[in-house]
Amino acid sequence: MTAFHLAATVADAFPDTLVALVTATGLRGREPWPRTSAAVEELERQLADGTWSPADETDPRIEAWHTAYRSFGTNPRRVRPSVDALGRRLAKKGALPRINPAVDSYNAVSVRHGLPAGAFDLDHVAGDVFVRHADGTESFTPLGEPGTAETPGPGEIVYADDEGVLTRHWNHRDAHRTRVTEDSARVVFLLETLRAGRDGRLLETAANELRDLLAPHAERTAVHHLDPARPRAVV
């Protein structure tokens, strides 16, 4: 079992934080996921015919993350929140990247609802995971760059376990070590909002939508929550 913790300093700075932790065990990433394929294709069709467009930085959901990034010293127009970067890519190219079914699932849910999303392979997580401020001594190896080592700046909000940082700038980019592949069998997916009072129901809708995409290809799925009132969740 892995425990996720929301540090008190983060909860104090962002009291309307809500994180949905969607877990899937016995995940089968090498079989066809037709519902995920259809969800991705439907988003692309809606974008093409003008009936839907991804949230941009003028949207309050994205604007809240830009404000948060600036508060811990990150320029959100140079280092963008994941959902902002994904939406911009979709708007420019007209298509979402195809990585693997699990990643494609959370990308589709993320961009549809304008909420940052990520995922960790739990078999590669070391100890508990904390959402906390970096102290400037941690190490981070970016996704897709196994030979690169970075050090988050002091005060930057990160996800971190016993061996290092799992996500920089709160939700900008995940680590290579805990990346989700077609062979990942135990995965936790994260959906986040800084506006629980306004977007809590939206987050629940997104979490249930993601769970529905995962469930046909997993032995078990569950949804847990992390917020200032519930700063610890065991998945």
C-alpha positions in Angstrom: 0.0 0.0 0.0 1.1 3.5 -0.8 0.1 6.6 1.3 -0.3 10.0 -0.4 0.1 13.1 1.8 -0.9 16.7 1.2 1.7 18.7 3.2 0.2 21.2 5.7 2.2 24.1 4.1 0.6 23.3 0.7 -2.9 23.0 2.2 -2.5 26.3 3.9 -1.3 28.0 0.8 -4.0 26.4 -1.4 -6.9 25.7 0.9 -9.3 24.8 -2.0 -7.1 22.0 -3.3 -8.8 18.7 -4.2 -7.0 15.7 -5.7 -8.8 12.6 -7.0 -6.6 9.5 -6.9 -8.0 6.9 -9.3 -6.4 3.5 -8.8 -6.3 0.6 -11.1 -4.8 -2.8 -10.3 -4.4 -5.8 -12.6 -4.3 -3.3 -15.5 -4.0 -4.8 -19.0 -2.4 -2.3 -21.2 -1.7 -4.5 -24.2 -5.2 -5.3 -25.2 -7.5 -3.0 -27.3 -9.2 -0.2 -25.4 -12.0 0.7 -27.8 -13.8 3.1 -25.4 -10.6 5.1 -24.9 -10.0 5.2 -28.7 -13.5 6.5 -29.2 -13.2 9.1 -26.5 -10.0 10.5 -28.1 -11.5 10.5 -31.6 -14.7 12.2 -30.4 -12.7 15.1 -28.9 -10.7 15.5 -32.1 -14.0 15.5 -34.1 -15.6 18.1 -31.9 -12.5 20.3 -32.2 -12.5 19.9 -36.0 -16.2 20.8 -36.4 -16.0 23.7 -33.9 -18.5 22.4 -31.3 -15.8 22.2 -28.5 -12.4 23.6 -27.8 -9.9 23.0 -25.0 -9.7 25.4 -22.1 -6.9 28.0 -22.5 -5.2 30.3 -20.0 -8.2 32.7 -20.0 -10.3 30.0 -18.5 -10.7 30.2 -14.7 -9.7 26.5 -14.3 -6.3 27.2 -16.0 -5.9 30.7 -14.7 -5.9 29.3 -11.1 -2.9 27.1 -12.0 -1.1 30.0 -13.6 -1.5 32.0 -10.4 -0.3 29.1 -8.3 2.7 28.6 -10.5 3.7 32.2 -10.1 3.3 32.0 -6.4 6.1 29.4 -6.1 8.4 31.1 -8.7 7.5 29.3 -11.9 6.6 31.3 -15.1 3.5 29.4 -16.3 3.9 30.6 -19.9 7.4 29.1 -20.1 6.6 26.0 -17.9 3.0 25.3 -18.4 0.6 23.3 -16.3 0.1 19.9 -18.0 -3.6 20.5 -19.0 -2.6 23.9 -20.5 0.2 22.4 -22.5 -1.9 19.5 -23.7 -4.8 21.7 -24.7 -2.5 24.0 -26.6 -1.0 21.1 -28.4 -4.4 19.7 -29.3 -5.7 23.1 -30.6 -2.6 23.5 -32.7 -2.3 20.0 -34.2 -5.9 18.9 -34.1 -5.0 15.6 -32.5 -3.9 14.2 -29.1 -0.7 12.2 -28.8 -1.2 8.4 -28.7 1.1 7.0 -26.0 -0.6 3.9 -24.6 -4.2 3.2 -23.6 -3.8 4.2 -20.0 -2.1 7.5 -20.7 -4.4 8.2 -23.6 -7.3 7.7 -21.2 -6.2 10.3 -18.7 -5.1 12.7 -21.4 -8.6 12.6 -22.9 -10.3 13.1 -19.5 -7.9 15.9 -18.6 -8.3 18.0 -21.7 -12.1 17.4 -21.9 -12.6 18.8 -18.4 -9.8 21.3 -18.2 -8.2 19.6 -15.2 -4.5 18.6 -14.8 -3.9 14.8 -14.8 -1.0 12.5 -14.3 -0.2 9.0 -13.3 2.4 6.9 -11.4 3.3 3.2 -11.8 3.0 2.2 -8.2 5.4 -0.7 -8.6 8.2 1.9 -9.1 7.2 4.3 -6.3 9.5 4.2 -3.2 7.6 4.7 0.1 4.9 7.3 0.6 4.2 10.2 -1.8 4.0 13.8 -0.6 2.7 16.9 -2.3 5.1 19.4 -0.7 7.4 22.2 -1.3 10.9 21.2 -2.6 13.9 22.0 -0.4 16.3 22.4 -3.3 18.2 19.1 -2.7 15.9 16.6 -4.5 16.7 15.0 -7.8 14.3 14.6 -10.8 14.7 12.7 -14.0 12.2 14.0 -16.6 9.9 11.6 -18.5 11.6 10.4 -21.7 15.1 11.7 -20.6 16.6 8.9 -18.4 20.1 10.5 -18.7 19.0 13.9 -17.4 19.1 15.0 -13.7 17.4 18.2 -12.5 17.1 19.8 -9.1 13.8 21.6 -8.4 14.1 25.0 -6.9 13.4 25.6 -3.2 9.7 26.3 -2.7 8.6 24.7 -5.9 5.6 22.4 -5.3 6.4 18.8 -6.2 5.2 15.2 -5.8 8.0 13.3 -4.1 8.7 9.9 -2.7 11.7 8.4 -0.8 13.9 8.4 -3.9 13.2 11.7 -5.5 10.7 14.0 -7.2 7.9 12.4 -9.2 6.4 15.5 -10.7 7.9 19.0 -11.0 6.0 22.3 -10.8 3.1 20.5 -9.1 1.8 19.0 -12.4 4.0 20.2 -15.2 6.0 17.0 -16.0 6.2 13.5 -14.5 9.4 11.5 -13.8 10.8 8.8 -16.0 11.1 6.3 -13.1 7.4 6.1 -12.4 6.1 6.5 -16.0 3.1 4.4 -17.1 3.7 1.9 -19.9 1.7 -0.8 -21.5 3.1 -3.2 -18.9 2.2 -1.2 -15.8 -0.2 -3.3 -13.7 -0.7 -1.1 -10.6 -1.3 2.6 -11.4 -2.6 5.6 -9.6 -4.0 8.4 -11.8 -4.3 11.9 -10.4 -6.8 14.6 -11.3 -6.5 18.0 -9.6 -8.2 21.3 -9.0 -7.4 24.4 -6.9 -11.0 25.4 -6.9 -12.8 22.6 -5.1 -15.7 24.9 -4.1 -16.5 25.6 -7.7 -15.1 22.6 -9.6 -15.4 19.8 -7.1 -18.3 18.2 -8.9 -16.5 18.6 -12.2 -13.5 16.7 -10.7 -15.8 13.9 -9.5 -17.3 13.7 -13.0 -13.9 13.5 -14.5 -12.7 10.9 -12.0 -15.7 8.7 -12.6 -15.3 9.1 -16.4 -11.6 8.0 -16.1 -12.6 5.1 -13.8 -15.2 3.9 -16.4 -12.5 3.9 -19.1 -10.1 1.9 -16.9 -12.5 -0.6 -15.4 -13.0 -2.9 -18.4 -9.2 -3.4 -18.5 -8.4 -3.8 -14.7 -9.2 -6.3 -12.0 -10.1 -3.5 -9.5 -10.5 0.3 -9.6 -11.2 2.8 -6.8 -11.3 6.5 -6.2 -9.7 8.2 -3.2 -9.4 11.9 -2.3 -6.8 14.2 -0.9 -7.6 17.7 0.4 -6.8 19.9 3.5 -9.5 18.0 5.5 -8.3 14.6 4.3 -4.5 15.1 4.0 -3.7 11.4 3.8 -5.0 8.7 1.5 -3.9 5.1 1.2 -4.1 3.6 -2.2 
